[in-house]
Amino acid sequence: MADGVRQVPHARDMTASDFDATITGRANGEYNEWVIANYQVIGLFVAEPYRVSIEVEIDYPEDMPDYLRGAGTAAGFDYKSLAEIATLFPNLPIYAFASGGVVEHIGSAWVPVTHKTLYP
């Protein structure tokens, strides 16, 4: 990673059928990973349970000497409520899947989103 930009050794453009193949052609126990270039963040996608990558406190054993302890925090995972996620990212809409489509969290409700909202 250079300046926050992830570099991949074999970057290539993908077609719609390439994307389909990464999902339908994936064997059990394998994963796929897409690295997207030249993107614009339009919001957050969430799914329960809301587990996020975040700076977390390190829980050191009480008998661990101070000289072995690090800074006290590290990148990790934590469960957050939907309200906490909204507070962490106040300027981004929050999206999810529900009832066969994409919905946006507005106030305390999930509201259906049009294709035009996601792809202006």
Secondary structure, DSSP 8 states (H G I E B T S, - for coil): -BTTB---TT-----HHHHHHHHHT--TT--------S-----EE--SS-EEEEEEE----TTS-GGG--SSEEEEEEE--HHHHHHHSTTS-EEEEETTEEEEEETTEEEE--HHHH--
